[in-house]
Amino acid sequence: MPQTAQPAARLVPRTKPSWLTERRRSSLTAYLFISPFFVLFAIFGLYPILFTIYLSFYKWDALGPMTYVGMQNYQFVTEDPIFWTSFANTLIISVMGTIPQLILALLIAVFLNSSITRFKKTFRVLYFMPNITSIVAVTLVFSAIFSNNGMGNWVMDLFGLDPVAWNSGWWGVKLAVASMIMWRWTGYNVIIYLSGLQSIPTDLYEAARIDGASRFQQLIRITLPLLKPFIVFTVLMSTIGSLQLFTEPYVFLGQTGTSSTREEGLTMVIYLYTEAFGNNFFGTAAATAVLLLLFTIVFSMFNMWASRKMGGDADGGAV
């Protein structure tokens, strides 16, 4: 029986695998969605930082050519006594406005978190309202309160005390600015502390009440230790924000607040602003900005070190 020839197998050419696989397509899609943030950050965040560091080594008035001067801008700023006055004022106002604010915010948060408080949501909204109010509007209102014939001196007179030069005295200016900071940011920290308080298990308080612990003992032994991560966060953010203080003292003292007769409320950012837009010394202003960045990093690292020494790191205090 004759054998029939078998048809030859067809040779199918192998196609080269595509570079754009399904996994890579998904990754590119994800990067495409988050790219606007990085593009905007590079334009409005990273580039100004790098240009400021570059400009700090040059002399420039924003109109003429840039002249390289090396470290002369840093030498001028660090040898300027007005700069160190602004540095001292910033630290003093920070301490006066931050420490009482955080203590008051913690007490208010504990009060709002208690079971005896009625209208909790209303109080939370009221306490947070100052944070979303215009800083300029707040400063103008406080300027009227702390004027020579304002409510501040009226209250002082009720207690038989001498009037205070709120807008010219060394301590008066700092107290007025610190009160604006407290009024604006206390509610913000109250909300943060409230979120921390609500994350603490109620079983701990019930066991403490069974053991006969008072409310003060519960606050010291339970609430504060478990709130340490939130306290560290608020201290860190308040420190960074206080070093960038500008609007409150600038509006409160007016545009003459940077002259030698109004150094009571001069802060580092006002000093920077005056060097750049008052004296047209953009090189020294850039050097001041770099020094301010270094101070912020140092104080932030100190806060983190102190929190670890106190056992306030997130690993040791999180629930």
C-alpha positions as CSV (number, residue, x, y, z in Angstrom):
1,M,0.0,0.0,0.0
2,P,1.6,3.2,-1.1
3,Q,2.4,5.8,1.7
4,T,0.9,9.2,1.2
5,A,3.1,12.2,1.9
6,Q,2.4,14.1,5.1
7,P,1.9,17.8,4.8
8,A,4.9,19.8,6.2
9,A,4.2,21.6,9.4
10,R,3.7,25.3,9.0
11,L,6.4,27.4,10.5
12,V,4.8,30.1,12.6
13,P,7.2,33.0,13.1
14,R,7.8,33.9,16.7
15,T,6.7,37.4,17.7
16,K,9.0,39.4,19.9
17,P,7.4,40.0,23.3
18,S,6.1,43.5,23.7
19,W,8.0,45.8,26.0
20,L,4.8,47.3,27.3
21,T,3.5,44.5,29.3
22,E,0.4,44.6,31.4
23,R,2.3,45.1,34.6
24,R,4.3,48.0,33.1
25,R,1.2,49.5,31.6
26,S,-0.4,49.5,35.1
27,S,2.7,51.1,36.6
28,L,2.9,53.8,34.0
29,T,-0.8,54.5,34.5
30,A,-0.2,54.9,38.3
31,Y,2.8,57.2,37.7
32,L,0.8,59.2,35.3
33,F,-1.9,59.9,37.9
34,I,0.5,61.0,40.6
35,S,2.8,62.9,38.3
36,P,1.0,66.3,38.6
37,F,2.0,66.4,42.3
38,F,5.7,65.9,41.5
39,V,5.6,68.3,38.6
40,L,4.1,71.0,40.7
41,F,6.4,70.3,43.6
42,A,9.5,70.5,41.3
43,I,8.3,73.8,39.9
44,F,7.0,75.6,43.0
45,G,8.9,73.7,45.7
46,L,12.2,72.1,44.7
47,Y,13.3,74.7,42.2
48,P,12.9,77.7,44.5
49,I,14.8,75.9,47.2
50,L,17.7,75.1,44.9
51,F,17.7,78.6,43.4
52,T,17.7,80.2,46.9
53,I,20.8,78.2,47.9
54,Y,22.4,79.2,44.6
55,L,21.4,82.9,45.1
56,S,22.9,83.0,48.6
57,F,26.4,83.0,47.1
58,Y,25.6,86.0,44.8
59,K,25.0,89.7,45.1
60,W,21.8,90.6,43.2
61,D,19.3,93.4,43.2
62,A,16.8,91.6,40.9
63,L,17.5,94.1,38.1
64,G,21.3,94.0,37.3
65,P,23.6,91.1,36.7
66,M,24.4,88.6,39.5
67,T,27.9,88.9,41.0
68,Y,29.5,86.0,42.8
69,V,30.5,86.9,46.4
70,G,31.1,83.5,48.0
71,M,30.3,83.5,51.7
72,Q,30.0,87.2,52.1
73,N,26.2,87.2,52.4
74,Y,26.4,84.7,55.2
75,Q,29.1,86.7,56.9
76,F,27.0,89.9,56.7
77,V,23.9,88.2,58.1
78,T,25.6,86.5,61.0
79,E,27.5,89.7,61.9
80,D,24.3,91.8,61.8
81,P,23.0,92.4,65.3
82,I,19.5,93.0,63.9
83,F,19.4,89.5,62.6
84,W,20.2,88.1,66.0
85,T,17.5,90.4,67.5
86,S,15.0,88.9,65.1
87,F,16.3,85.4,66.0
88,A,15.8,86.1,69.8
89,N,12.4,87.6,69.2
90,T,11.3,84.6,67.2
91,L,12.3,82.2,69.9
92,I,10.7,84.2,72.7
93,I,7.4,84.6,70.8
94,S,7.5,80.9,70.0
95,V,7.9,79.8,73.6
96,M,5.2,82.3,74.7
97,G,2.7,81.2,72.1
98,T,3.4,77.5,71.8
99,I,3.7,76.1,75.3
100,P,0.5,77.6,76.8
101,Q,-1.3,76.8,73.5
102,L,-0.5,73.1,73.6
103,I,-1.4,72.8,77.3
104,L,-4.7,74.6,76.7
105,A,-5.4,72.5,73.6
106,L,-4.8,69.3,75.6
107,L,-7.1,70.4,78.4
108,I,-9.9,71.4,76.0
109,A,-9.5,68.1,74.1
110,V,-9.9,66.1,77.3
111,F,-12.9,68.1,78.2
112,L,-14.6,67.6,74.8
113,N,-13.8,63.9,74.9
114,S,-15.4,63.4,78.3
115,S,-18.8,61.8,78.5
116,I,-20.3,64.7,80.5
117,T,-19.9,67.2,77.6
118,R,-23.0,68.1,75.6
119,F,-23.0,69.6,72.1
120,K,-19.6,68.1,71.3
121,K,-19.8,68.6,67.6
122,T,-20.8,72.2,68.0
123,F,-17.8,72.9,70.3
124,R,-15.4,71.2,67.9
125,V,-16.6,73.4,65.0
126,L,-16.3,76.5,67.1
127,Y,-12.8,75.7,68.3
128,F,-11.6,74.9,64.8
129,M,-13.1,78.0,63.2
130,P,-10.2,80.4,64.1
131,N,-7.8,78.1,62.1
132,I,-9.7,78.8,58.8
133,T,-10.1,82.5,59.4
134,S,-8.0,84.9,57.5
135,I,-4.8,85.7,59.3
136,V,-4.9,89.4,58.2
137,A,-8.5,89.7,59.5
138,V,-7.6,88.2,62.8
139,T,-4.5,90.4,63.2
140,L,-6.6,93.6,62.4
141,V,-9.1,92.6,65.1
142,F,-6.4,91.9,67.6
143,S,-4.8,95.2,66.7
144,A,-7.9,97.0,67.8
145,I,-8.0,95.0,71.0
146,F,-4.4,95.7,71.8
147,S,-4.4,99.4,70.9
148,N,-3.7,102.1,73.5
149,N,-7.4,102.5,74.2
150,G,-8.5,99.0,73.3
151,M,-10.0,96.2,75.3
152,G,-6.7,95.0,76.5
153,N,-5.9,98.1,78.5
154,W,-9.5,98.3,79.6
155,V,-9.2,94.9,81.2
156,M,-5.9,95.9,82.8
157,D,-7.7,99.0,84.3
158,L,-10.4,96.8,85.8
159,F,-7.8,95.0,87.9
160,G,-6.1,98.3,88.8
161,L,-3.0,97.7,86.6
162,D,-1.2,100.2,84.6
163,P,-1.9,100.2,80.8
164,V,0.5,98.3,78.6
165,A,2.1,99.6,75.4
166,W,1.0,96.6,73.4
167,N,2.2,97.9,70.0
168,S,5.5,99.4,71.1
169,G,6.6,97.9,74.4
170,W,9.2,95.0,74.4
171,W,7.0,92.6,76.3
172,G,3.7,94.1,75.0
173,V,4.3,93.3,71.4
174,K,5.4,89.8,72.2
175,L,2.4,89.1,74.4
176,A,0.0,90.5,71.7
177,V,1.5,88.4,68.9
178,A,1.6,85.3,71.1
179,S,-2.0,85.7,71.9
180,M,-2.8,85.8,68.2
181,I,-0.9,82.6,67.7
182,M,-2.7,80.9,70.6
183,W,-6.1,82.0,69.4
184,R,-5.5,80.8,65.8
185,W,-3.8,77.4,66.5
186,T,-5.3,76.1,69.7
187,G,-8.4,74.7,67.9
188,Y,-6.2,72.9,65.3
189,N,-4.2,71.1,68.1
190,V,-7.5,70.3,69.9
191,I,-8.7,68.3,66.8
192,I,-5.4,66.4,66.7
193,Y,-5.5,65.6,70.4
194,L,-9.2,64.5,70.0
195,S,-8.3,62.0,67.3
196,G,-5.6,60.6,69.7
197,L,-8.0,60.4,72.6
198,Q,-10.6,58.6,70.6
199,S,-8.0,56.0,69.6
200,I,-7.3,55.0,73.3
201,P,-9.3,51.9,74.3
202,T,-12.0,52.7,76.8
203,D,-11.3,49.4,78.6
204,L,-8.2,51.0,80.1
205,Y,-10.2,53.7,81.7
206,E,-12.8,51.3,83.0
207,A,-10.1,49.1,84.5
208,A,-8.6,52.2,86.1
209,R,-11.9,53.3,87.6
210,I,-12.4,49.8,89.0
211,D,-9.0,50.0,90.7
212,G,-10.1,53.4,92.2
213,A,-8.0,55.7,90.0
214,S,-9.1,59.3,90.0
215,R,-9.6,61.4,86.8
216,F,-6.2,63.1,87.4
217,Q,-4.5,59.8,87.8
218,Q,-6.1,58.5,84.6
219,L,-4.8,61.6,82.8
220,I,-1.3,61.1,84.0
221,R,-1.0,57.3,83.9
222,I,-3.1,56.6,80.8
223,T,-3.9,59.6,78.6
224,L,-0.6,61.4,78.5
225,P,1.6,58.2,77.8
226,L,-0.7,57.1,75.0
227,L,-0.9,60.6,73.6
228,K,2.9,61.0,73.3
229,P,3.1,60.5,69.5
230,F,0.4,63.1,69.0
231,I,2.1,65.5,71.4
232,V,5.4,65.1,69.7
233,F,3.7,65.8,66.3
234,T,2.0,69.0,67.6
235,V,5.2,70.2,69.3
236,L,7.2,69.6,66.1
237,M,4.7,71.3,63.8
238,S,4.3,74.2,66.2
239,T,8.0,74.7,66.4
240,I,8.4,74.8,62.6
241,G,5.4,77.1,62.2
242,S,6.7,79.5,64.9
243,L,10.0,79.8,63.2
244,Q,8.2,81.0,60.0
245,L,6.2,83.7,61.9
246,F,5.5,86.6,59.6
247,T,1.9,87.8,59.0
248,E,0.9,88.5,62.6
249,P,3.7,90.8,63.7
250,Y,4.0,92.4,60.3
251,V,0.4,93.4,60.1
252,F,0.2,94.2,63.8
253,L,3.1,96.6,63.7
254,G,2.5,97.9,60.3
255,Q,5.0,98.4,57.5
256,T,7.3,100.3,59.9
257,G,7.7,97.2,62.0
258,T,11.1,96.4,60.5
259,S,12.7,99.8,61.4
260,S,15.2,100.1,64.3
261,T,12.6,101.7,66.5
262,R,10.2,98.7,66.1
263,E,12.6,95.8,66.7
264,E,10.3,94.4,69.5
265,G,8.3,92.4,67.0
266,L,11.0,91.8,64.3
267,T,11.1,88.1,63.4
268,M,13.5,86.2,61.1
269,V,11.0,86.1,58.2
270,I,10.3,89.8,58.5
271,Y,14.1,90.4,58.4
272,L,14.3,88.2,55.3
273,Y,11.4,90.0,53.7
274,T,12.9,93.4,54.4
275,E,16.3,92.5,53.0
276,A,14.7,91.3,49.8
277,F,11.9,93.7,49.1
278,G,12.9,96.7,51.2
279,N,16.6,96.9,50.6
280,N,16.8,94.9,47.3
281,F,19.5,92.7,48.8
282,F,18.3,89.4,47.4
283,G,21.6,87.6,48.1
284,T,21.5,88.3,51.9
285,A,17.8,87.5,51.9
286,A,18.6,84.1,50.3
287,A,21.4,83.5,52.9
288,T,18.9,84.3,55.7
289,A,16.4,81.8,54.2
290,V,19.1,79.1,54.2
291,L,20.0,79.9,57.8
292,L,16.4,79.7,58.7
293,L,16.2,76.3,57.1
294,L,19.2,75.1,59.1
295,F,17.7,76.4,62.3
296,T,14.4,74.6,61.5
297,I,16.3,71.3,60.9
298,V,18.3,71.7,64.1
299,F,15.2,72.4,66.2
300,S,13.3,69.6,64.6
301,M,16.1,67.2,65.3
302,F,16.3,68.4,68.9
303,N,12.5,67.8,69.3
304,M,12.9,64.3,67.9
305,W,15.8,63.6,70.2
306,A,14.0,64.9,73.2
307,S,10.9,62.8,72.4
308,R,12.9,59.7,72.1
309,K,14.6,60.4,75.5
310,M,11.1,60.8,77.0
311,G,9.9,57.6,75.4
312,G,7.6,59.5,73.0
313,D,8.4,57.7,69.8
314,A,5.6,56.3,67.8
315,D,6.7,52.7,68.4
316,G,6.6,53.0,72.1
317,G,3.4,55.0,72.4
318,A,1.1,53.9,69.6
319,V,-1.9,51.8,70.4
